[in-house]
Amino acid sequence: MIRKYRIGNPIPTDAVVEEIIALEGEPPFFDCDSEGKKLSLKLEKKERVYGLGETVRGINKRGWCYISNNSDDPYHLEEKRSLYASQNFLLFDSDKRKLGVFVDTPGIVTFDIGYTDIDEMTISFEDFDADIYIIEGDSLLDIVKQFRQMIGRSYIPPRWAFGFGQSRWSYLTADEVRSVADGYDRAGIPLDMIYLDIDYMEKYKDFTVDEKAFPNFPEFVKEMKERGIRLVPIIDAGVKIEEGYDIYEEGVKNDYFCKKENGENLVAAVWPGKVHFPDFLNEKAREWFGSKYKILLDQGIEGFWNDMNEPAIFYTEDHLNEVFEQIEDYKGKNLDIRLFFAFKELVGSIDNNEADYRRFYHEYKGRRIRHDKVHNIFGYNMTRAAGEAFEKLTDKRVLMFSRSSYAGMHRYGGVWCGDNRSWWSHLLLNIQQMPALSMCGLLYSGADIGGFSADTTEDLVMRWTEFGIFTPLFRNHSAEKTRNQELYRFKNTEDFKNIVELRYALLPYLYSEFMKAALNFEMLFKPLSFEYEDERCAEIEDQLLLGESLMLAPIYRQNATGRNVYLPEDMKLIRFRSYKDYDEEILPAGDHYVRAELNEIPVFVRRGGVLPIATPKKRSTEVDEKDLKFICYEAQPGDYDLYTDDGVTRI
Ligand code: GLC
């Protein structure tokens, strides 16, 4: 049962697709304090709180304060309150109640979940305007399903996007891309995609290609596709200001860019230096920007990743000028502790400055709205621009995922979890983010495997790849100037080959479970507590259910050759060294120390579970879904409902 309550006069987000009439009065369960602009809820002693999509910390969100305020911040430390996404959906789980709450507002919201008062949750707003949806149901899974039906079906990528992708900021030339493909082919490691980061463009201009570095681009795309490898270029939110650049000129001519209060186009800066931001909230501008993806589709491209769409801002022209003026005051002064800190703050807070988000406006649904009021739906609408255009441009599925997101964007694309670091703790974070993303319908998602920033190590890449083979978006990506981390560069190439091959062997299962989750509004990754009521499961933060047959217990600690695993019921342990080399053991319910050397992947088949295994191939499209072996635990192969389709036609 879903009930909707309206507080104030919220700006619509288009997150909800079902027509639900708001009820009179205040939302039940919560104390509503309109003066303090907050809703509060007493938490039961052992109540667990799940959700919020891509955030820091664990699966149970209790004990911290999270702020929905899409931010470009590459240090995903425990103390952070905001990452790139805002998914204002929460689940409350205790003996007394099971409750879903969706707070629908495009503005900034703070979720204090037992932080200020350990037994209380408060949701506070800058403007007390929001639609609050209260969802009750028989179980957590039932509540999630109702929520997901309400926000519409998840984006479905082409099947080849379930292959492995290699990325790097940046492969600078066509030859460098070829050498990456050669590296993989020589090592015999399967590969389906190579990602093109910002340097494929001419001077970082969206929808252009640097002719010197990538001569005859359509030919190159074709050559790679003939090898079975798709190129996936990045698209950034800012449009370079440059006379003669058609996209800039069209945008200016048609008033498609975000404007300042005085009506001039906002001048901000990102990779190319000065840019304008398309007003993705303006339907016409959205349609226009979306139509530009055709430029690359026509050159044979079939997938994209949308970036810097919080939006990330290096500086705005106006703010930079103010800083230059203020710097003058510091010249010749003795910078003591206070003055020095003030000086550092002045210069150090230029990028992604909150005040800059109050300097520009959108034309949204017939109203002029200041950016900060709709900040969290900017990236969503960039991806929507692409998704809506693809529907008109092609009847094939197009790969699309974004950095920034809000509920509703899941209908147009997936996400990657932004600029993580090559830290073991970020592998654990990746594990913990997956079920929260599933709850919000962001099914096609994953993190930068091996870690984006900082130098990685071979064992971290290996353990992370061992988890990554289960995430729909399976991509190794790293930042410029960090250690190269393509899998074939490491010593134990054979192990990497076996691990990635296992992904390809599991493709029929993974694709099938993904499609069922998408079509039936279900979760792909689940915390154990969503299916097992026992007390221990409620505290498990590092084991996940994946689809109907599997439980995962990834290893995320350096130098570990095993880990503790709790089994709520008997399960069959498969210790994979490769798709055909594994041991099987039935383990009784309870606690176990499960051994797994660096090249071994422990996977658990649940009672009644069936795991189809295909013969891996170099490319996902070559994997034969009919030629399968099965690992079963108290089940028959025929008990498994395998979903298949042509993998490319839009459904
Ligand atoms: C951003 C993206 C990252 C990309 C880089 C350069 O930091 O999050 O994935 O590599 O920009 O485009």
Boltz pocket constraint, residues with backbone or C-beta under 6 A from the ligand:
constraints:
  - pocket:
      binder: B
      contacts: [[A, 168], [A, 169], [A, 197], [A, 198], [A, 234], [A, 307], [A, 308], [A, 403], [A, 418], [A, 419], [A, 477], [A, 478], [A, 479]]
      max_distance: 6.0
